[in-house]
Amino acid sequence: MGCFFCKGKMIDALTTDVTDLESSVIIIRGVPCYKCVQCGEISITLDVGERLEQIVDALRNSLTEVAIVQYSKENALCHQRLLIKRCLTG
């Protein structure tokens, strides 16, 4: 796979994703990606993008201003269960 911008070689790497919401900032570390060795451009797969959305959605209504989590499918599911539990118990 070549870089979309400079056509350089893409290698497997890890990155940090930062989502700035109106009320909080969500930082997700250890996100698998492809990184261009020439220009440094980052690209993620559709699956990774969907998991990032799950994690952000699970943390969107958290009671913290800044959330820092490690990337994993389990994190998204765990936080989602916690938020559902909070909503049910008031």
Stockholm file with secondary structure:
# STOCKHOLM 1.0

chainA/1-90         MGCFFCKGKMIDALTTDVTDLESSVIIIRGVPCYKCVQCGEISITLDVGERLEQIVDALRNSLTEVAIVQYSKENALCHQRLLIKRCLTG
#=GR chainA/1-90 SS CBCTTTCCBEEEEEEEEEEECSSCEEEEEEEEEEEETTTCCEECCHHHHHHHHHHHHHHTTCSCSEEEEECCHHHHHHHHHHHHHHHHHC
#=GC SS_cons        CBCTTTCCBEEEEEEEEEEECSSCEEEEEEEEEEEETTTCCEECCHHHHHHHHHHHHHHTTCSCSEEEEECCHHHHHHHHHHHHHHHHHC
//
